Amino acid sequence: MKSLPVLSDPAKAPGPLPSVLRPDGKREPIFPLDVKGRFIRWRRVTFALLIAVYLAAPLVPVGGHPAIHLDIDARKFYLLGGTFNAQDFWIVLLLATSIVFGLLFVTAWRGRLWCGWACPQTVFLEGVFRPIERLIDGPRSRRLKMLTAPWSIGRALRALLKHTLYLLAAAAVAHVGLALFLSASDLLTLVREGPAAAPVAFAWALAITGLLYFNFAWFREQFCVVLCPYGRMQSVLHDKDSIVIGYDAARGEPRGPLRKDGAGNTQGHCVDCKKCIHVCPTAIDIRNGLQMECLACAQCIDVCDEVMEKVGRPKGLIRFASLNELAGGKRRVLRPRLVLYAALFILCFGGFTAAVAGRTPFEANVLRPPGVPWVLEGDRVRNQVEVHLVNKHSTRAAFTLRAESPIPTDVQLGAAHVELDSLAGTRIPLVLSFARKDLAPGTDVVITIEDILSGQTRTRTLRLLAPGIR
């Protein structure tokens, strides 16, 4: 039997470690350096817009319902004014599939832009929680000193204030997340009535708040590096023509400090200031090449451009470029991978759009009961069916029904006028009685259903049946 290998020095790892770990396996605290530049400005604008969208989507009504709302109990899904039930799952699946292929296309084209610019983990961490930390604990240098400094009353008060704000922010995000499954009015009612009125909802709110607090107060970048599988998929989603953040080694090496007297400055443009490491939210050294931990946040580009400007050298030592471009070659724009992802996205999203555009605001079907489809009453025949009607509007709607027969027929309709709540359904009995001698093979009754709200009509045909006649 083979035994497990024993390390001669437990403090040394057997191979390269993720940037978030120390050699002894403990977490490496990361405090990114504050940076100024064009990309961080655009990211802050993007974060503000996305936070507004993420928080508003479950709360802002569109067409009488939240912009995004999943009612699990009623099996209803509301999306931007559209109402979908379980029978519309295939339409929602088309939308979800198109989003996946869209993300694959963006990844193959521009790398991990999703991670660094739009992922909720990054948006809330960099847009809410890190600003709270900077506001209370100060710049990076001060936070690093606090790690080894003894506790004091001032430090304890700052920590208490910081983590209180963390909890409040986590609770706010958690309650907005619950609003995806509870309407905003129901959520406010539950908050006012307290935990005793809805213990299950309160337990969910408490659990999500605790999870978010743990994530954003401590776990942070470990979620991206350790838990999220998206980073590990880059090797199959990227190619050498994908635009990523890269270091121009041909221009930057050999690296070395800039001498004030200018003598011996024969090294490359990289002055080895290590600021590209200090600003990185996952603490990687981008000069070592493309790495799984890189989120494409572009903070290293901003700080490197700032340094290059100060030392009088051209910007772009670290920049968005393909691996082929960084190696001195050219980038292919149109590639089979990009064309495939784009085609699949267009196909799926086009199918979703066509399905939504062609979707009727109601469903109507004629159902025959099991058993013999007719009943003989002397010289007359009776056919009995049900009209199954479903309202797919996002609001209450009214419908009218009528049946027309080409032969003399006694029509008994359970209800000629029906009102239904959103996504509610009903079965309306319809009895058709006619003389057997009047029935010819292939005689159809036309059932017309009119939606008063939209003005649309749908017709359904019903074949009249009798013994020996179809």
C-alpha positions as MATLAB code, in Angstrom:
seq = 'MKSLPVLSDPAKAPGPLPSVLRPDGKREPIFPLDVKGRFIRWRRVTFALLIAVYLAAPLVPVGGHPAIHLDIDARKFYLLGGTFNAQDFWIVLLLATSIVFGLLFVTAWRGRLWCGWACPQTVFLEGVFRPIERLIDGPRSRRLKMLTAPWSIGRALRALLKHTLYLLAAAAVAHVGLALFLSASDLLTLVREGPAAAPVAFAWALAITGLLYFNFAWFREQFCVVLCPYGRMQSVLHDKDSIVIGYDAARGEPRGPLRKDGAGNTQGHCVDCKKCIHVCPTAIDIRNGLQMECLACAQCIDVCDEVMEKVGRPKGLIRFASLNELAGGKRRVLRPRLVLYAALFILCFGGFTAAVAGRTPFEANVLRPPGVPWVLEGDRVRNQVEVHLVNKHSTRAAFTLRAESPIPTDVQLGAAHVELDSLAGTRIPLVLSFARKDLAPGTDVVITIEDILSGQTRTRTLRLLAPGIR';
ca = [
       0.000    0.000    0.000;
       1.317    3.439   -0.924;
       1.559    5.964    1.873;
       0.792    9.641    1.599;
       3.834   11.847    0.950;
       5.264   13.581    3.990;
       6.643   17.096    3.593;
       9.990   17.702    5.222;
       8.873   21.235    6.047;
       5.136   21.538    6.772;
       5.346   25.291    6.238;
       6.308   24.828    2.591;
       3.742   24.010   -0.049;
       4.555   21.311   -2.641;
       3.773   23.620   -5.563;
       2.480   27.029   -6.634;
      -0.222   28.368   -4.342;
      -3.249   30.485   -5.151;
      -2.563   34.137   -4.468;
      -5.032   34.136   -1.574;
      -3.105   31.506    0.436;
       0.069   31.605    2.473;
       2.578   28.708    2.343;
       1.215   27.440    5.670;
      -2.289   27.216    4.183;
      -3.706   30.237    5.963;
      -5.510   32.989    4.140;
      -3.466   35.926    2.879;
      -5.333   39.159    3.750;
      -5.696   41.344    0.665;
      -6.126   45.111    0.821;
      -5.996   46.537   -2.723;
      -4.220   49.846   -3.147;
      -6.439   52.776   -4.097;
      -6.049   53.634   -7.755;
      -7.085   56.409  -10.115;
      -7.603   56.117  -13.835;
     -10.040   55.787  -16.685;
     -10.958   52.166  -16.083;
     -11.704   52.568  -12.373;
     -13.914   55.563  -13.205;
     -15.882   53.531  -15.726;
     -16.120   50.629  -13.280;
     -17.560   52.864  -10.580;
     -20.188   54.175  -12.988;
     -20.949   50.592  -14.042;
     -21.204   49.450  -10.416;
     -23.602   52.274   -9.549;
     -25.858   51.435  -12.493;
     -25.792   47.689  -11.824;
     -26.463   48.098   -8.100;
     -29.485   50.215   -9.005;
     -30.648   47.532  -11.453;
     -30.017   44.624   -9.059;
     -31.859   46.348   -6.213;
     -34.684   47.750   -8.329;
     -35.498   44.652  -10.388;
     -37.478   42.830   -7.643;
     -39.073   46.043   -6.329;
     -40.020   48.278   -9.273;
     -43.380   47.290  -10.800;
     -43.689   46.762  -14.542;
     -47.155   45.980  -15.847;
     -48.581   45.594  -12.353;
     -45.905   43.156  -11.134;
     -42.216   43.408  -10.143;
     -39.800   43.572  -13.052;
     -38.446   40.158  -11.968;
     -40.469   37.953   -9.656;
     -40.683   34.188   -9.204;
     -43.800   33.004   -7.384;
     -42.915   29.413   -6.563;
     -46.182   28.540   -4.813;
     -48.310   29.739   -7.726;
     -45.764   28.534  -10.318;
     -45.643   31.962  -11.945;
     -42.705   33.938  -13.298;
     -42.891   37.648  -14.075;
     -40.281   39.257  -16.322;
     -40.446   42.893  -17.452;
     -44.226   42.919  -17.659;
     -44.530   39.432  -19.123;
     -46.250   36.663  -17.209;
     -45.181   33.050  -17.614;
     -46.525   29.854  -16.100;
     -45.205   26.300  -15.961;
     -46.293   25.650  -19.556;
     -44.050   28.536  -20.664;
     -40.914   26.992  -19.188;
     -39.515   26.368  -22.638;
     -39.663   30.106  -23.404;
     -37.761   30.983  -20.223;
     -35.288   28.202  -21.038;
     -34.603   29.839  -24.410;
     -33.826   33.105  -22.630;
     -31.534   31.403  -20.106;
     -29.734   29.522  -22.882;
     -29.236   32.707  -24.881;
     -27.720   34.384  -21.797;
     -25.291   31.473  -21.413;
     -24.196   31.653  -25.053;
     -23.947   35.440  -24.784;
     -21.613   35.049  -21.809;
     -19.547   32.478  -23.711;
     -19.270   34.891  -26.636;
     -18.161   37.791  -24.425;
     -15.640   35.535  -22.666;
     -14.109   34.286  -25.910;
     -14.024   37.848  -27.222;
     -13.034   39.987  -24.211;
     -12.030   37.554  -21.463;
     -13.431   37.812  -17.951;
     -15.223   41.138  -18.313;
     -18.214   39.594  -16.565;
     -16.127   38.827  -13.473;
     -14.481   42.209  -13.147;
     -17.337   44.434  -14.245;
     -20.784   42.868  -13.835;
     -20.733   39.847  -11.495;
     -22.810   40.600   -8.350;
     -19.917   39.347   -6.206;
     -17.608   41.996   -7.653;
     -20.259   44.695   -7.947;
     -21.291   44.594   -4.295;
     -17.786   43.920   -2.930;
     -16.098   46.735   -4.843;
     -19.114   49.021   -5.002;
     -20.365   48.760   -1.402;
     -18.234   46.823    1.073;
     -14.699   47.931    0.158;
     -15.734   51.620    0.153;
     -17.090   51.102    3.683;
     -13.756   49.578    4.679;
     -11.760   52.422    3.117;
     -13.990   55.026    4.738;
     -13.535   53.644    8.257;
     -10.103   51.970    8.246;
      -8.324   54.332    5.887;
      -5.898   53.591    3.026;
      -4.091   50.311    2.379;
      -0.970   51.210    4.357;
      -3.010   51.910    7.469;
      -4.999   48.685    7.119;
      -1.802   46.639    6.784;
      -0.417   48.192    9.970;
      -3.638   47.375   11.806;
      -3.107   43.655   11.147;
      -0.145   43.523   13.516;
      -0.982   46.476   15.762;
      -2.382   45.804   19.254;
      -6.062   46.350   19.850;
      -7.127   49.707   21.212;
     -10.431   51.373   22.026;
     -10.292   53.344   18.791;
      -9.596   50.260   16.695;
     -12.380   48.342   18.452;
     -14.880   51.154   17.843;
     -13.902   51.363   14.177;
     -14.271   47.587   13.813;
     -17.677   47.708   15.513;
     -18.881   50.492   13.222;
     -17.495   48.784   10.117;
     -19.078   45.422   10.813;
     -22.369   47.057   11.803;
     -22.466   48.722    8.397;
     -21.513   45.390    6.806;
     -24.470   43.718    8.530;
     -26.878   46.468    7.500;
     -25.719   46.274    3.887;
     -25.921   42.465    3.904;
     -29.428   42.601    5.407;
     -30.566   45.089    2.758;
     -29.253   42.910   -0.076;
     -30.754   39.786    1.537;
     -34.207   41.335    1.807;
     -34.074   42.534   -1.786;
     -33.095   38.992   -2.744;
     -36.139   37.669   -0.889;
     -38.260   40.105   -2.890;
     -37.462   37.968   -5.933;
     -39.756   35.344   -4.393;
     -42.044   37.568   -2.297;
     -43.712   40.668   -3.654;
     -42.475   43.970   -2.261;
     -45.793   44.555   -0.484;
     -45.704   41.087    1.104;
     -42.106   41.653    2.172;
     -42.954   44.974    3.841;
     -45.894   43.342    5.591;
     -43.675   40.565    6.936;
     -41.092   43.088    8.134;
     -43.762   45.084    9.964;
     -45.397   42.037   11.546;
     -42.121   40.553   12.760;
     -40.602   37.049   12.822;
     -43.540   35.418   14.612;
     -45.896   36.106   11.695;
     -43.625   34.448    9.114;
     -40.910   32.344   10.771;
     -39.862   30.620    7.534;
     -39.317   33.886    5.653;
     -37.510   35.327    8.666;
     -35.236   32.280    8.836;
     -34.375   32.662    5.153;
     -33.665   36.375    5.602;
     -31.447   35.646    8.590;
     -29.564   32.857    6.807;
     -28.985   34.891    3.634;
     -27.901   37.913    5.669;
     -25.389   35.789    7.577;
     -24.084   34.207    4.387;
     -23.666   37.572    2.662;
     -21.993   39.060    5.722;
     -19.527   36.163    5.895;
     -18.842   36.434    2.175;
     -18.316   40.179    1.891;
     -16.745   40.776    5.308;
     -14.200   37.938    5.198;
     -14.421   35.377    2.376;
     -14.353   37.954   -0.417;
     -11.906   37.113   -3.243;
     -11.741   33.491   -2.083;
     -15.185   33.021   -3.596;
     -13.759   33.879   -7.030;
     -10.546   31.894   -6.633;
     -11.688   28.864   -4.626;
     -15.430   28.340   -5.146;
     -16.473   29.802   -8.485;
     -15.847   27.353  -11.361;
     -15.969   30.070  -14.015;
     -12.299   30.964  -13.596;
     -11.238   27.364  -14.105;
     -13.227   27.244  -17.334;
     -11.114   29.963  -18.942;
      -8.690   27.436  -20.422;
     -11.476   26.083  -22.622;
     -13.259   29.402  -23.223;
     -10.196   31.482  -24.126;
      -7.827   31.193  -27.042;
      -4.716   33.136  -27.996;
      -6.830   35.699  -29.838;
      -9.113   36.500  -26.893;
      -8.565   40.001  -25.515;
      -7.222   39.724  -21.973;
      -5.183   41.853  -19.605;
      -1.521   41.162  -20.275;
       1.973   42.410  -19.577;
       4.210   43.304  -22.517;
       7.295   41.339  -21.467;
       9.210   42.259  -24.626;
       8.982   45.899  -23.655;
       9.099   45.556  -19.880;
      11.958   43.082  -19.344;
      14.465   43.042  -17.868;
      12.720   44.894  -15.075;
      14.492   47.005  -12.499;
      14.301   50.231  -10.518;
      14.773   53.528  -12.299;
      18.035   55.236  -11.342;
      17.875   58.941  -10.681;
      21.185   59.670  -12.404;
      20.078   57.789  -15.501;
      23.268   55.736  -15.575;
      22.905   52.070  -16.388;
      19.236   52.337  -17.252;
      19.423   49.602  -19.844;
      16.608   47.512  -18.424;
      13.094   47.404  -19.804;
      10.303   49.833  -19.063;
       9.060   47.970  -15.961;
      10.483   49.729  -12.882;
       9.465   46.824  -10.616;
       7.380   49.055   -8.328;
       5.002   46.118   -7.672;
       2.012   48.442   -7.675;
       0.311   46.139  -10.189;
       0.315   43.503   -7.428;
      -0.797   45.880   -4.701;
      -3.878   47.092   -6.618;
      -4.996   43.604   -7.687;
      -8.096   42.369   -5.803;
      -6.699   38.823   -5.950;
      -3.054   39.886   -5.387;
      -1.628   38.227   -8.495;
       1.432   39.406  -10.401;
       0.142   40.014  -13.918;
       3.764   40.026  -15.129;
       3.778   36.254  -14.686;
       1.275   35.922  -17.528;
      -2.423   35.156  -17.769;
      -3.647   33.486  -14.574;
      -6.857   31.915  -13.385;
      -7.232   34.491  -10.601;
      -7.264   37.501  -12.963;
     -10.718   39.126  -12.965;
     -10.032   41.593  -15.808;
     -10.768   44.498  -13.475;
      -8.073   46.625  -15.211;
      -6.830   48.195  -11.968;
      -3.295   47.098  -12.840;
      -3.617   48.930  -16.166;
      -4.599   52.167  -14.437;
      -1.790   52.070  -11.888;
       0.844   51.041  -14.452;
      -0.215   53.847  -16.802;
       0.103   56.249  -13.876;
       3.650   55.041  -13.147;
       4.664   55.154  -16.825;
       3.410   58.711  -17.059;
       5.461   59.716  -14.014;
       8.690   58.192  -15.358;
       8.140   59.579  -18.847;
       7.562   56.299  -20.651;
       4.712   55.280  -22.968;
       1.561   53.905  -21.414;
       0.285   50.440  -22.220;
       2.975   48.294  -20.617;
       0.016   46.445  -19.108;
      -3.002   46.606  -21.385;
      -5.929   44.818  -22.951;
      -4.503   42.671  -25.749;
      -4.531   39.125  -27.044;
      -1.754   36.688  -26.240;
      -0.787   36.703  -29.913;
      -0.473   40.496  -29.882;
       1.628   40.431  -26.716;
       3.913   37.915  -28.438;
       4.357   40.288  -31.395;
       1.816   38.708  -33.724;
      -1.616   39.731  -34.956;
      -5.017   38.923  -33.529;
      -7.628   37.126  -35.568;
     -10.957   38.864  -35.081;
     -13.274   36.345  -36.734;
     -12.714   32.868  -35.384;
     -14.839   29.687  -35.501;
     -15.402   29.826  -31.737;
     -16.728   33.396  -31.872;
     -18.921   32.688  -34.885;
     -20.354   29.568  -33.223;
     -21.152   31.336  -29.930;
     -22.657   34.309  -31.771;
     -24.774   32.072  -33.993;
     -26.073   30.067  -31.032;
     -26.847   33.266  -29.123;
     -28.736   34.745  -32.079;
     -30.601   31.472  -32.608;
     -31.687   31.131  -28.972;
     -32.462   34.798  -28.390;
     -34.245   34.999  -31.719;
     -36.321   31.989  -30.729;
     -37.139   33.614  -27.392;
     -38.120   36.879  -29.082;
     -40.278   35.090  -31.638;
     -41.933   33.012  -28.917;
     -42.747   36.096  -26.840;
     -43.953   38.060  -29.868;
     -46.163   35.213  -31.027;
     -47.391   34.376  -27.557;
     -51.140   34.792  -27.189;
     -52.509   36.488  -24.071;
     -54.666   33.459  -23.359;
     -54.868   29.746  -24.040;
     -58.026   27.939  -25.081;
     -58.483   24.241  -25.767;
     -61.483   21.965  -26.206;
     -61.350   18.775  -24.143;
     -63.544   15.722  -24.528;
     -64.351   13.704  -21.409;
     -63.120   10.097  -21.264;
     -65.460    7.386  -22.463;
     -68.047    7.375  -25.252;
     -68.032   10.803  -26.934;
     -71.811   10.943  -27.488;
     -75.065   10.271  -25.681;
     -78.202    9.085  -27.522;
     -81.528   10.618  -26.445;
     -84.125    9.156  -28.778;
     -83.551   10.615  -32.225;
     -81.163   13.240  -30.861;
     -77.448   13.051  -30.066;
     -75.641   14.973  -27.352;
     -71.918   15.816  -27.406;
     -70.496   17.160  -24.162;
     -67.067   18.826  -23.937;
     -65.173   21.356  -21.829;
     -63.462   24.547  -22.948;
     -60.237   24.954  -20.971;
     -59.386   28.662  -20.747;
     -56.203   30.163  -19.213;
     -55.582   33.899  -18.785;
     -51.930   34.705  -19.566;
     -52.248   38.431  -19.001;
     -50.374   39.955  -16.082;
     -53.706   41.387  -14.885;
     -57.296   40.234  -14.529;
     -59.058   39.833  -17.881;
     -62.517   39.062  -19.240;
     -63.436   36.697  -22.073;
     -66.532   35.938  -24.111;
     -67.346   32.559  -25.664;
     -69.760   31.466  -28.366;
     -70.308   28.305  -30.420;
     -71.638   28.219  -33.999;
     -72.842   25.078  -35.748;
     -73.665   24.581  -39.449;
     -76.663   22.399  -38.514;
     -79.542   23.122  -36.133;
     -77.970   22.627  -32.725;
     -79.076   23.360  -29.196;
     -76.021   25.006  -27.601;
     -75.757   25.057  -23.803;
     -72.657   26.976  -22.731;
     -71.759   26.965  -19.056;
     -70.746   30.644  -19.182;
     -70.711   33.027  -22.123;
     -68.723   35.625  -20.146;
     -65.774   34.708  -17.913;
     -63.390   36.811  -15.812;
     -60.076   35.310  -14.721;
     -57.175   36.476  -12.595;
     -53.680   36.509  -14.058;
     -52.585   32.983  -15.036;
     -55.810   31.576  -13.635;
     -57.653   28.885  -15.550;
     -61.123   27.442  -15.715;
     -63.088   24.731  -17.515;
     -66.381   25.752  -19.054;
     -68.850   22.958  -19.897;
     -70.342   22.970  -23.396;
     -73.245   20.711  -24.371;
     -74.280   20.367  -28.030;
     -77.560   18.601  -28.856;
     -78.684   17.938  -32.444;
     -80.887   15.618  -34.497;
     -79.074   12.566  -35.725;
     -80.631   12.860  -39.176;
     -79.114   16.370  -39.633;
     -75.542   15.252  -38.992;
     -73.289   14.614  -41.975;
     -69.743   13.246  -41.717;
     -67.160   15.965  -41.131;
     -69.488   18.465  -39.472;
     -67.562   20.882  -37.248;
     -68.698   23.366  -34.636;
     -66.644   26.568  -34.414;
     -65.987   27.823  -30.881;
     -64.841   31.459  -30.700;
     -63.134   32.925  -27.642;
     -62.591   36.697  -27.511;
     -60.218   38.460  -25.148;
     -61.914   41.743  -24.253;
     -58.711   43.278  -22.848;
     -56.574   42.818  -25.961;
     -59.329   42.387  -28.539;
     -57.773   39.165  -29.819;
     -59.893   36.161  -30.746;
     -59.094   32.497  -31.116;
     -61.197   29.797  -32.695;
     -61.316   26.108  -31.977;
     -63.138   23.514  -34.057;
     -65.001   20.568  -32.623;
     -66.064   17.608  -34.742;
     -69.645   16.530  -33.992;
     -69.836   12.793  -33.410;
     -72.669   10.275  -33.470;
     -72.919    6.484  -33.750;
     -71.457    5.558  -37.126;
     -70.791    9.182  -38.077;
     -67.482   11.010  -37.624;
];
